[in-house]
């Protein structure tokens, strides 16, 4: 990670799962870290703690994650940000526009 940066998990190669745990090969090893997002936009790690810790120690500022779930109020803010024109957004909505979970929304 220090020399090559963060490598998304899908690009990594993993050992094949054992017969008694096919889940590992079919699902878990192909995911990037998973997060849950609260009503206020706080990000809570659900999976991928080791990758987060290593990236943090090495000073890697961002890594790709998958949003496992979002609080209903946060999802509503995402929906509103997506549908409201930038000049007509309420100030409470505009403050969320720089949040990492809002970067995939056309602004």
Biopython code that builds the backbone (N, CA, C, O; Angstrom):
import numpy as np
from Bio.PDB.StructureBuilder import StructureBuilder

atoms = [
    (1, "UNK", "N", (0.837, -1.177, 0.000)),
    (1, "UNK", "CA", (0.000, 0.000, 0.000)),
    (1, "UNK", "C", (0.886, 1.245, 0.000)),
    (1, "UNK", "O", (0.545, 2.253, -0.620)),
    (2, "UNK", "N", (2.010, 1.175, 0.688)),
    (2, "UNK", "CA", (2.906, 2.332, 0.737)),
    (2, "UNK", "C", (3.453, 2.657, -0.649)),
    (2, "UNK", "O", (3.504, 3.825, -1.035)),
    (3, "UNK", "N", (3.866, 1.630, -1.406)),
    (3, "UNK", "CA", (4.470, 1.869, -2.715)),
    (3, "UNK", "C", (3.444, 2.042, -3.825)),
    (3, "UNK", "O", (3.622, 2.890, -4.699)),
    (4, "UNK", "N", (2.388, 1.264, -3.805)),
    (4, "UNK", "CA", (1.436, 1.240, -4.916)),
    (4, "UNK", "C", (0.107, 1.915, -4.629)),
    (4, "UNK", "O", (-0.774, 1.932, -5.489)),
    (5, "UNK", "N", (-0.054, 2.469, -3.435)),
    (5, "UNK", "CA", (-1.339, 3.066, -3.090)),
    (5, "UNK", "C", (-2.357, 1.996, -2.736)),
    (5, "UNK", "O", (-2.014, 0.820, -2.613)),
    (6, "UNK", "N", (-3.582, 2.396, -2.576)),
    (6, "UNK", "CA", (-4.637, 1.459, -2.206)),
    (6, "UNK", "C", (-5.101, 0.711, -3.440)),
    (6, "UNK", "O", (-5.398, 1.324, -4.466)),
    (7, "UNK", "N", (-5.165, -0.584, -3.351)),
    (7, "UNK", "CA", (-5.628, -1.424, -4.456)),
    (7, "UNK", "C", (-7.034, -1.913, -4.113)),
    (7, "UNK", "O", (-7.214, -2.593, -3.103)),
    (8, "UNK", "N", (-8.027, -1.582, -4.928)),
    (8, "UNK", "CA", (-9.389, -2.056, -4.646)),
    (8, "UNK", "C", (-9.414, -3.570, -4.478)),
    (8, "UNK", "O", (-8.662, -4.292, -5.132)),
    (9, "UNK", "N", (-10.270, -4.029, -3.611)),
    (9, "UNK", "CA", (-10.309, -5.444, -3.260)),
    (9, "UNK", "C", (-10.637, -6.338, -4.448)),
    (9, "UNK", "O", (-10.142, -7.463, -4.518)),
    (10, "UNK", "N", (-11.442, -5.878, -5.366)),
    (10, "UNK", "CA", (-11.805, -6.699, -6.524)),
    (10, "UNK", "C", (-10.584, -7.015, -7.387)),
    (10, "UNK", "O", (-10.555, -8.038, -8.070)),
    (11, "UNK", "N", (-9.576, -6.138, -7.357)),
    (11, "UNK", "CA", (-8.373, -6.349, -8.157)),
    (11, "UNK", "C", (-7.365, -7.259, -7.458)),
    (11, "UNK", "O", (-6.414, -7.728, -8.083)),
    (12, "UNK", "N", (-7.567, -7.507, -6.172)),
    (12, "UNK", "CA", (-6.647, -8.351, -5.413)),
    (12, "UNK", "C", (-6.959, -9.820, -5.667)),
    (12, "UNK", "O", (-8.091, -10.188, -5.981)),
    (13, "UNK", "N", (-5.949, -10.632, -5.525)),
    (13, "UNK", "CA", (-6.208, -12.072, -5.642)),
    (13, "UNK", "C", (-6.181, -12.675, -4.246)),
    (13, "UNK", "O", (-5.326, -12.334, -3.429)),
    (14, "UNK", "N", (-7.105, -13.557, -3.983)),
    (14, "UNK", "CA", (-7.225, -14.191, -2.679)),
    (14, "UNK", "C", (-7.175, -15.692, -2.846)),
    (14, "UNK", "O", (-7.457, -16.235, -3.915)),
    (15, "UNK", "N", (-6.809, -16.344, -1.764)),
    (15, "UNK", "CA", (-6.865, -17.800, -1.780)),
    (15, "UNK", "C", (-8.312, -18.234, -1.926)),
    (15, "UNK", "O", (-9.229, -17.566, -1.449)),
    (16, "UNK", "N", (-8.498, -19.347, -2.583)),
    (16, "UNK", "CA", (-9.850, -19.881, -2.753)),
    (16, "UNK", "C", (-10.414, -20.308, -1.406)),
    (16, "UNK", "O", (-9.682, -20.687, -0.491)),
    (17, "UNK", "N", (-11.717, -20.237, -1.312)),
    (17, "UNK", "CA", (-12.393, -20.621, -0.078)),
    (17, "UNK", "C", (-12.293, -22.120, 0.147)),
    (17, "UNK", "O", (-12.119, -22.903, -0.787)),
    (18, "UNK", "N", (-12.407, -22.487, 1.388)),
    (18, "UNK", "CA", (-12.452, -23.909, 1.700)),
    (18, "UNK", "C", (-13.858, -24.419, 1.426)),
    (18, "UNK", "O", (-14.796, -23.631, 1.305)),
    (19, "UNK", "N", (-14.004, -25.721, 1.330)),
    (19, "UNK", "CA", (-15.318, -26.296, 1.035)),
    (19, "UNK", "C", (-16.361, -25.927, 2.077)),
    (19, "UNK", "O", (-17.540, -25.773, 1.757)),
    (20, "UNK", "N", (-15.929, -25.786, 3.320)),
    (20, "UNK", "CA", (-16.893, -25.503, 4.381)),
    (20, "UNK", "C", (-17.238, -24.020, 4.493)),
    (20, "UNK", "O", (-18.049, -23.642, 5.338)),
    (21, "UNK", "N", (-16.633, -23.168, 3.649)),
    (21, "UNK", "CA", (-16.941, -21.744, 3.721)),
    (21, "UNK", "C", (-16.887, -21.114, 2.335)),
    (21, "UNK", "O", (-16.006, -20.301, 2.057)),
    (22, "UNK", "N", (-17.804, -21.476, 1.483)),
    (22, "UNK", "CA", (-17.847, -20.943, 0.118)),
    (22, "UNK", "C", (-18.177, -19.455, 0.097)),
    (22, "UNK", "O", (-17.908, -18.782, -0.898)),
    (23, "UNK", "N", (-18.751, -18.933, 1.171)),
    (23, "UNK", "CA", (-19.096, -17.516, 1.269)),
    (23, "UNK", "C", (-17.889, -16.633, 0.994)),
    (23, "UNK", "O", (-18.002, -15.619, 0.305)),
    (24, "UNK", "N", (-16.735, -17.013, 1.529)),
    (24, "UNK", "CA", (-15.541, -16.186, 1.389)),
    (24, "UNK", "C", (-15.179, -15.957, -0.073)),
    (24, "UNK", "O", (-14.836, -14.838, -0.456)),
    (25, "UNK", "N", (-15.248, -16.995, -0.889)),
    (25, "UNK", "CA", (-14.892, -16.842, -2.293)),
    (25, "UNK", "C", (-16.002, -16.169, -3.087)),
    (25, "UNK", "O", (-15.736, -15.399, -4.010)),
    (26, "UNK", "N", (-17.216, -16.453, -2.735)),
    (26, "UNK", "CA", (-18.347, -15.943, -3.505)),
    (26, "UNK", "C", (-18.655, -14.487, -3.206)),
    (26, "UNK", "O", (-19.236, -13.805, -4.050)),
    (27, "UNK", "N", (-18.289, -13.992, -2.043)),
    (27, "UNK", "CA", (-18.788, -12.681, -1.653)),
    (27, "UNK", "C", (-17.760, -11.817, -0.933)),
    (27, "UNK", "O", (-17.335, -10.788, -1.460)),
    (28, "UNK", "N", (-17.367, -12.221, 0.246)),
    (28, "UNK", "CA", (-16.639, -11.332, 1.149)),
    (28, "UNK", "C", (-15.315, -10.834, 0.596)),
    (28, "UNK", "O", (-15.007, -9.652, 0.747)),
    (29, "UNK", "N", (-14.527, -11.679, -0.033)),
    (29, "UNK", "CA", (-13.213, -11.252, -0.495)),
    (29, "UNK", "C", (-13.253, -10.352, -1.715)),
    (29, "UNK", "O", (-12.213, -9.839, -2.129)),
    (30, "UNK", "N", (-14.402, -10.149, -2.292)),
    (30, "UNK", "CA", (-14.500, -9.311, -3.485)),
    (30, "UNK", "C", (-15.018, -7.916, -3.174)),
    (30, "UNK", "O", (-15.189, -7.101, -4.081)),
    (31, "UNK", "N", (-15.267, -7.634, -1.911)),
    (31, "UNK", "CA", (-15.828, -6.342, -1.539)),
    (31, "UNK", "C", (-14.764, -5.392, -1.027)),
    (31, "UNK", "O", (-13.799, -5.809, -0.386)),
    (32, "UNK", "N", (-14.944, -4.119, -1.311)),
    (32, "UNK", "CA", (-14.166, -3.093, -0.644)),
    (32, "UNK", "C", (-14.767, -2.912, 0.742)),
    (32, "UNK", "O", (-15.821, -3.478, 1.033)),
    (33, "UNK", "N", (-14.114, -2.131, 1.606)),
    (33, "UNK", "CA", (-14.668, -1.936, 2.952)),
    (33, "UNK", "C", (-16.121, -1.457, 2.900)),
    (33, "UNK", "O", (-16.519, -0.724, 1.995)),
    (34, "UNK", "N", (-16.893, -1.886, 3.883)),
    (34, "UNK", "CA", (-18.307, -1.531, 3.970)),
    (34, "UNK", "C", (-18.520, -0.503, 5.069)),
    (34, "UNK", "O", (-17.918, -0.591, 6.139)),
    (35, "UNK", "N", (-19.384, 0.477, 4.797)),
    (35, "UNK", "CA", (-19.713, 1.489, 5.795)),
    (35, "UNK", "C", (-21.224, 1.646, 5.901)),
    (35, "UNK", "O", (-21.969, 1.334, 4.972)),
    (36, "UNK", "N", (-21.650, 2.132, 7.044)),
    (36, "UNK", "CA", (-23.036, 2.541, 7.261)),
    (36, "UNK", "C", (-23.000, 4.039, 7.516)),
    (36, "UNK", "O", (-22.054, 4.545, 8.121)),
    (37, "UNK", "N", (-24.022, 4.749, 7.061)),
    (37, "UNK", "CA", (-24.036, 6.204, 7.194)),
    (37, "UNK", "C", (-25.242, 6.611, 8.020)),
    (37, "UNK", "O", (-26.371, 6.206, 7.745)),
    (38, "UNK", "N", (-24.980, 7.429, 9.049)),
    (38, "UNK", "CA", (-26.020, 7.823, 9.999)),
    (38, "UNK", "C", (-26.897, 8.938, 9.440)),
    (38, "UNK", "O", (-26.668, 9.435, 8.337)),
    (39, "UNK", "N", (-27.902, 9.321, 10.219)),
    (39, "UNK", "CA", (-28.815, 10.395, 9.808)),
    (39, "UNK", "C", (-28.099, 11.720, 9.598)),
    (39, "UNK", "O", (-28.564, 12.557, 8.824)),
    (40, "UNK", "N", (-26.966, 11.922, 10.282)),
    (40, "UNK", "CA", (-26.222, 13.173, 10.158)),
    (40, "UNK", "C", (-25.032, 13.062, 9.209)),
    (40, "UNK", "O", (-24.283, 14.023, 9.034)),
    (41, "UNK", "N", (-24.855, 11.889, 8.595)),
    (41, "UNK", "CA", (-23.756, 11.705, 7.654)),
    (41, "UNK", "C", (-22.501, 11.120, 8.270)),
    (41, "UNK", "O", (-21.486, 10.983, 7.588)),
    (42, "UNK", "N", (-22.553, 10.769, 9.563)),
    (42, "UNK", "CA", (-21.394, 10.122, 10.176)),
    (42, "UNK", "C", (-21.191, 8.761, 9.524)),
    (42, "UNK", "O", (-22.152, 8.037, 9.261)),
    (43, "UNK", "N", (-19.932, 8.421, 9.267)),
    (43, "UNK", "CA", (-19.593, 7.168, 8.599)),
    (43, "UNK", "C", (-19.121, 6.169, 9.648)),
    (43, "UNK", "O", (-18.208, 6.455, 10.422)),
    (44, "UNK", "N", (-19.743, 5.003, 9.667)),
    (44, "UNK", "CA", (-19.391, 3.934, 10.594)),
    (44, "UNK", "C", (-18.908, 2.731, 9.799)),
    (44, "UNK", "O", (-19.602, 2.242, 8.908)),
    (45, "UNK", "N", (-17.709, 2.258, 10.129)),
    (45, "UNK", "CA", (-17.131, 1.112, 9.435)),
    (45, "UNK", "C", (-17.848, -0.154, 9.852)),
    (45, "UNK", "O", (-18.056, -0.390, 11.042)),
    (46, "UNK", "N", (-18.228, -0.975, 8.877)),
    (46, "UNK", "CA", (-18.893, -2.245, 9.151)),
    (46, "UNK", "C", (-18.006, -3.431, 8.766)),
    (46, "UNK", "O", (-18.174, -4.526, 9.303)),
    (47, "UNK", "N", (-17.084, -3.229, 7.862)),
    (47, "UNK", "CA", (-16.188, -4.292, 7.388)),
    (47, "UNK", "C", (-14.983, -3.624, 6.745)),
    (47, "UNK", "O", (-15.112, -2.554, 6.150)),
    (48, "UNK", "N", (-13.818, -4.242, 6.859)),
    (48, "UNK", "CA", (-12.615, -3.688, 6.241)),
    (48, "UNK", "C", (-11.752, -2.899, 7.207)),
    (48, "UNK", "O", (-11.013, -2.005, 6.794)),
    (49, "UNK", "N", (-11.838, -3.222, 8.490)),
    (49, "UNK", "CA", (-11.089, -2.493, 9.517)),
    (49, "UNK", "C", (-9.581, -2.544, 9.283)),
    (49, "UNK", "O", (-8.890, -1.544, 9.476)),
    (50, "UNK", "N", (-9.071, -3.695, 8.872)),
    (50, "UNK", "CA", (-7.631, -3.816, 8.666)),
    (50, "UNK", "C", (-7.163, -2.903, 7.539)),
    (50, "UNK", "O", (-6.135, -2.237, 7.662)),
    (51, "UNK", "N", (-7.911, -2.872, 6.448)),
    (51, "UNK", "CA", (-7.521, -2.007, 5.328)),
    (51, "UNK", "C", (-7.591, -0.538, 5.725)),
    (51, "UNK", "O", (-6.735, 0.259, 5.342)),
    (52, "UNK", "N", (-8.616, -0.184, 6.496)),
    (52, "UNK", "CA", (-8.723, 1.191, 6.973)),
    (52, "UNK", "C", (-7.545, 1.535, 7.881)),
    (52, "UNK", "O", (-6.953, 2.606, 7.744)),
    (53, "UNK", "N", (-7.198, 0.643, 8.804)),
    (53, "UNK", "CA", (-6.102, 0.900, 9.736)),
    (53, "UNK", "C", (-4.772, 1.041, 9.003)),
    (53, "UNK", "O", (-3.993, 1.945, 9.304)),
    (54, "UNK", "N", (-4.508, 0.163, 8.053)),
    (54, "UNK", "CA", (-3.255, 0.231, 7.299)),
    (54, "UNK", "C", (-3.193, 1.522, 6.494)),
    (54, "UNK", "O", (-2.162, 2.194, 6.477)),
    (55, "UNK", "N", (-4.281, 1.870, 5.831)),
    (55, "UNK", "CA", (-4.317, 3.118, 5.054)),
    (55, "UNK", "C", (-4.084, 4.314, 5.964)),
    (55, "UNK", "O", (-3.368, 5.244, 5.595)),
    (56, "UNK", "N", (-4.675, 4.298, 7.136)),
    (56, "UNK", "CA", (-4.523, 5.399, 8.085)),
    (56, "UNK", "C", (-3.071, 5.535, 8.549)),
    (56, "UNK", "O", (-2.532, 6.641, 8.578)),
    (57, "UNK", "N", (-2.440, 4.424, 8.909)),
    (57, "UNK", "CA", (-1.049, 4.441, 9.363)),
    (57, "UNK", "C", (-0.123, 4.936, 8.256)),
    (57, "UNK", "O", (0.841, 5.651, 8.527)),
    (58, "UNK", "N", (-0.410, 4.560, 7.017)),
    (58, "UNK", "CA", (0.441, 4.949, 5.891)),
    (58, "UNK", "C", (0.114, 6.332, 5.337)),
    (58, "UNK", "O", (0.797, 6.815, 4.434)),
    (59, "UNK", "N", (-0.916, 6.966, 5.868)),
    (59, "UNK", "CA", (-1.267, 8.308, 5.409)),
    (59, "UNK", "C", (-2.047, 8.347, 4.109)),
    (59, "UNK", "O", (-2.108, 9.390, 3.458)),
    (60, "UNK", "N", (-2.646, 7.226, 3.719)),
    (60, "UNK", "CA", (-3.500, 7.208, 2.527)),
    (60, "UNK", "C", (-4.801, 7.908, 2.909)),
    (60, "UNK", "O", (-5.527, 7.438, 3.786)),
    (61, "UNK", "N", (-5.094, 9.024, 2.258)),
    (61, "UNK", "CA", (-6.211, 9.866, 2.687)),
    (61, "UNK", "C", (-7.583, 9.321, 2.322)),
    (61, "UNK", "O", (-8.534, 9.516, 3.079)),
    (62, "UNK", "N", (-7.713, 8.653, 1.199)),
    (62, "UNK", "CA", (-9.018, 8.134, 0.798)),
    (62, "UNK", "C", (-8.871, 6.713, 0.285)),
    (62, "UNK", "O", (-7.867, 6.358, -0.333)),
    (63, "UNK", "N", (-9.886, 5.908, 0.552)),
    (63, "UNK", "CA", (-9.967, 4.567, -0.005)),
    (63, "UNK", "C", (-11.410, 4.350, -0.454)),
    (63, "UNK", "O", (-12.328, 4.934, 0.123)),
    (64, "UNK", "N", (-11.622, 3.522, -1.470)),
    (64, "UNK", "CA", (-12.997, 3.273, -1.906)),
    (64, "UNK", "C", (-13.730, 2.408, -0.884)),
    (64, "UNK", "O", (-13.154, 1.491, -0.300)),
    (65, "UNK", "N", (-14.993, 2.711, -0.683)),
    (65, "UNK", "CA", (-15.843, 1.924, 0.211)),
    (65, "UNK", "C", (-17.185, 1.702, -0.469)),
    (65, "UNK", "O", (-17.526, 2.385, -1.434)),
    (66, "UNK", "N", (-17.928, 0.755, 0.037)),
    (66, "UNK", "CA", (-19.300, 0.523, -0.403)),
    (66, "UNK", "C", (-20.220, 0.897, 0.743)),
    (66, "UNK", "O", (-19.992, 0.497, 1.884)),
    (67, "UNK", "N", (-21.261, 1.665, 0.443)),
    (67, "UNK", "CA", (-22.247, 2.021, 1.466)),
    (67, "UNK", "C", (-23.197, 0.842, 1.636)),
    (67, "UNK", "O", (-24.008, 0.549, 0.758)),
    (68, "UNK", "N", (-23.085, 0.180, 2.763)),
    (68, "UNK", "CA", (-23.933, -0.966, 3.066)),
    (68, "UNK", "C", (-25.357, -0.507, 3.338)),
    (68, "UNK", "O", (-26.319, -1.132, 2.890)),
    (69, "UNK", "N", (-25.483, 0.593, 4.077)),
    (69, "UNK", "CA", (-26.809, 1.148, 4.355)),
    (69, "UNK", "C", (-26.675, 2.623, 4.708)),
    (69, "UNK", "O", (-25.622, 3.084, 5.150)),
    (70, "UNK", "N", (-27.756, 3.341, 4.504)),
    (70, "UNK", "CA", (-27.846, 4.758, 4.845)),
    (70, "UNK", "C", (-29.116, 4.966, 5.661)),
    (70, "UNK", "O", (-30.151, 4.361, 5.384)),
    (71, "UNK", "N", (-29.023, 5.831, 6.673)),
    (71, "UNK", "CA", (-30.222, 6.181, 7.433)),
    (71, "UNK", "C", (-31.210, 6.851, 6.477)),
    (71, "UNK", "O", (-30.809, 7.525, 5.529)),
    (72, "UNK", "N", (-32.491, 6.661, 6.734)),
    (72, "UNK", "CA", (-33.532, 7.201, 5.857)),
    (72, "UNK", "C", (-33.402, 8.714, 5.693)),
    (72, "UNK", "O", (-33.583, 9.231, 4.590)),
    (73, "UNK", "N", (-33.090, 9.431, 6.776)),
    (73, "UNK", "CA", (-32.952, 10.892, 6.692)),
    (73, "UNK", "C", (-31.762, 11.281, 5.812)),
    (73, "UNK", "O", (-31.834, 12.261, 5.071)),
    (74, "UNK", "N", (-30.668, 10.518, 5.890)),
    (74, "UNK", "CA", (-29.506, 10.812, 5.052)),
    (74, "UNK", "C", (-29.808, 10.509, 3.587)),
    (74, "UNK", "O", (-29.411, 11.260, 2.696)),
    (75, "UNK", "N", (-30.509, 9.413, 3.345)),
    (75, "UNK", "CA", (-30.888, 9.085, 1.974)),
    (75, "UNK", "C", (-31.790, 10.170, 1.400)),
    (75, "UNK", "O", (-31.684, 10.506, 0.220)),
    (76, "UNK", "N", (-32.673, 10.719, 2.224)),
    (76, "UNK", "CA", (-33.540, 11.809, 1.767)),
    (76, "UNK", "C", (-32.706, 13.033, 1.397)),
    (76, "UNK", "O", (-32.994, 13.707, 0.407)),
    (77, "UNK", "N", (-31.668, 13.323, 2.196)),
    (77, "UNK", "CA", (-30.775, 14.444, 1.873)),
    (77, "UNK", "C", (-30.071, 14.192, 0.539)),
    (77, "UNK", "O", (-29.923, 15.115, -0.262)),
    (78, "UNK", "N", (-29.638, 12.958, 0.291)),
    (78, "UNK", "CA", (-29.023, 12.617, -1.004)),
    (78, "UNK", "C", (-30.014, 12.826, -2.141)),
    (78, "UNK", "O", (-29.680, 13.410, -3.172)),
    (79, "UNK", "N", (-31.234, 12.344, -1.941)),
    (79, "UNK", "CA", (-32.258, 12.494, -2.977)),
    (79, "UNK", "C", (-32.548, 13.968, -3.245)),
    (79, "UNK", "O", (-32.665, 14.387, -4.397)),
    (80, "UNK", "N", (-32.663, 14.752, -2.168)),
    (80, "UNK", "CA", (-32.939, 16.182, -2.315)),
    (80, "UNK", "C", (-31.796, 16.891, -3.026)),
    (80, "UNK", "O", (-32.029, 17.729, -3.896)),
    (81, "UNK", "N", (-30.568, 16.560, -2.663)),
    (81, "UNK", "CA", (-29.408, 17.185, -3.292)),
    (81, "UNK", "C", (-29.368, 16.864, -4.783)),
    (81, "UNK", "O", (-28.957, 17.691, -5.596)),
    (82, "UNK", "N", (-29.789, 15.683, -5.120)),
    (82, "UNK", "CA", (-29.799, 15.251, -6.518)),
    (82, "UNK", "C", (-30.864, 15.988, -7.331)),
    (82, "UNK", "O", (-30.647, 16.294, -8.503)),
    (83, "UNK", "N", (-32.008, 16.272, -6.716)),
    (83, "UNK", "CA", (-33.121, 16.853, -7.467)),
    (83, "UNK", "C", (-33.195, 18.374, -7.401)),
    (83, "UNK", "O", (-33.757, 18.999, -8.300)),
    (84, "UNK", "N", (-32.642, 18.981, -6.358)),
    (84, "UNK", "CA", (-32.703, 20.443, -6.229)),
    (84, "UNK", "C", (-31.622, 21.100, -7.085)),
    (84, "UNK", "O", (-30.489, 20.621, -7.139)),
    (85, "UNK", "N", (-31.968, 22.175, -7.740)),
    (85, "UNK", "CA", (-30.981, 22.952, -8.485)),
    (85, "UNK", "C", (-30.053, 23.635, -7.495)),
    (85, "UNK", "O", (-30.489, 24.042, -6.418)),
    (86, "UNK", "N", (-28.782, 23.765, -7.845)),
    (86, "UNK", "CA", (-27.796, 24.283, -6.899)),
    (86, "UNK", "C", (-28.139, 25.676, -6.382)),
    (86, "UNK", "O", (-27.849, 25.973, -5.223)),
    (87, "UNK", "N", (-28.740, 26.535, -7.189)),
    (87, "UNK", "CA", (-29.047, 27.892, -6.740)),
    (87, "UNK", "C", (-30.290, 27.955, -5.857)),
    (87, "UNK", "O", (-30.529, 28.977, -5.213)),
    (88, "UNK", "N", (-31.083, 26.892, -5.813)),
    (88, "UNK", "CA", (-32.306, 26.930, -5.012)),
    (88, "UNK", "C", (-32.250, 26.009, -3.792)),
    (88, "UNK", "O", (-33.267, 25.801, -3.130)),
    (89, "UNK", "N", (-31.081, 25.458, -3.492)),
    (89, "UNK", "CA", (-30.959, 24.541, -2.356)),
    (89, "UNK", "C", (-31.027, 25.294, -1.033)),
    (89, "UNK", "O", (-30.435, 26.364, -0.894)),
    (90, "UNK", "N", (-31.743, 24.741, -0.069)),
    (90, "UNK", "CA", (-31.706, 25.318, 1.274)),
    (90, "UNK", "C", (-30.293, 25.193, 1.842)),
    (90, "UNK", "O", (-29.561, 24.272, 1.480)),
    (91, "UNK", "N", (-29.906, 26.112, 2.727)),
    (91, "UNK", "CA", (-28.542, 26.109, 3.261)),
    (91, "UNK", "C", (-28.217, 24.811, 3.990)),
    (91, "UNK", "O", (-27.076, 24.352, 3.933)),
    (92, "UNK", "N", (-29.182, 24.211, 4.669)),
    (92, "UNK", "CA", (-28.934, 22.954, 5.364)),
    (92, "UNK", "C", (-28.553, 21.837, 4.419)),
    (92, "UNK", "O", (-27.783, 20.947, 4.779)),
    (93, "UNK", "N", (-29.083, 21.878, 3.217)),
    (93, "UNK", "CA", (-28.772, 20.861, 2.219)),
    (93, "UNK", "C", (-27.416, 21.138, 1.571)),
    (93, "UNK", "O", (-26.653, 20.213, 1.296)),
    (94, "UNK", "N", (-27.127, 22.391, 1.335)),
    (94, "UNK", "CA", (-25.874, 22.771, 0.681)),
    (94, "UNK", "C", (-24.657, 22.377, 1.522)),
    (94, "UNK", "O", (-23.603, 22.057, 0.973)),
    (95, "UNK", "N", (-24.798, 22.399, 2.845)),
    (95, "UNK", "CA", (-23.659, 22.050, 3.699)),
    (95, "UNK", "C", (-23.234, 20.591, 3.525)),
    (95, "UNK", "O", (-22.099, 20.239, 3.846)),
    (96, "UNK", "N", (-24.117, 19.753, 3.027)),
    (96, "UNK", "CA", (-23.788, 18.343, 2.806)),
    (96, "UNK", "C", (-23.138, 18.090, 1.451)),
    (96, "UNK", "O", (-22.674, 16.977, 1.200)),
    (97, "UNK", "N", (-23.092, 19.073, 0.585)),
    (97, "UNK", "CA", (-22.659, 18.826, -0.796)),
    (97, "UNK", "C", (-21.206, 18.367, -0.910)),
    (97, "UNK", "O", (-20.844, 17.752, -1.913)),
    (98, "UNK", "N", (-20.364, 18.647, 0.086)),
    (98, "UNK", "CA", (-18.964, 18.221, 0.034)),
    (98, "UNK", "C", (-18.711, 16.912, 0.772)),
    (98, "UNK", "O", (-17.569, 16.458, 0.845)),
    (99, "UNK", "N", (-19.749, 16.307, 1.315)),
    (99, "UNK", "CA", (-19.607, 15.044, 2.048)),
    (99, "UNK", "C", (-19.156, 13.953, 1.077)),
    (99, "UNK", "O", (-19.615, 13.926, -0.064)),
    (100, "UNK", "N", (-18.265, 13.053, 1.505)),
    (100, "UNK", "CA", (-17.798, 11.990, 0.603)),
    (100, "UNK", "C", (-18.926, 11.155, -0.007)),
    (100, "UNK", "O", (-18.799, 10.681, -1.136)),
    (101, "UNK", "N", (-20.021, 10.970, 0.724)),
    (101, "UNK", "CA", (-21.124, 10.162, 0.197)),
    (101, "UNK", "C", (-21.967, 10.918, -0.825)),
    (101, "UNK", "O", (-22.869, 10.338, -1.429)),
    (102, "UNK", "N", (-21.691, 12.182, -1.023)),
    (102, "UNK", "CA", (-22.444, 12.975, -2.002)),
    (102, "UNK", "C", (-21.673, 13.178, -3.301)),
    (102, "UNK", "O", (-22.193, 13.792, -4.232)),
    (103, "UNK", "N", (-20.450, 12.676, -3.382)),
    (103, "UNK", "CA", (-19.606, 12.967, -4.536)),
    (103, "UNK", "C", (-20.051, 12.274, -5.816)),
    (103, "UNK", "O", (-19.645, 12.679, -6.906)),
    (104, "UNK", "N", (-20.869, 11.248, -5.709)),
    (104, "UNK", "CA", (-21.344, 10.572, -6.917)),
    (104, "UNK", "C", (-22.603, 11.209, -7.486)),
    (104, "UNK", "O", (-23.128, 10.754, -8.502)),
    (105, "UNK", "N", (-23.085, 12.255, -6.835)),
    (105, "UNK", "CA", (-24.299, 12.940, -7.283)),
    (105, "UNK", "C", (-23.890, 14.111, -8.160)),
    (105, "UNK", "O", (-23.042, 14.908, -7.759)),
    (106, "UNK", "N", (-24.463, 14.232, -9.328)),
    (106, "UNK", "CA", (-24.168, 15.357, -10.212)),
    (106, "UNK", "C", (-24.560, 16.663, -9.549)),
    (106, "UNK", "O", (-25.734, 16.892, -9.258)),
    (107, "UNK", "N", (-23.583, 17.514, -9.313)),
    (107, "UNK", "CA", (-23.853, 18.770, -8.620)),
    (107, "UNK", "C", (-23.626, 19.886, -9.579)),
    (107, "UNK", "O", (-23.793, 21.052, -9.220)),
]
sb = StructureBuilder()
sb.init_structure("model")
sb.init_model(0)
sb.init_chain("A")
sb.init_seg("    ")
for serial, (resi, resn, name, xyz) in enumerate(atoms, 1):
    if name == "N":
        sb.init_residue(resn, " ", resi, " ")
    sb.init_atom(name, np.array(xyz, "f"), 0.0, 1.0, " ", f" {name:<3s}", serial, name[0])
structure = sb.get_structure()
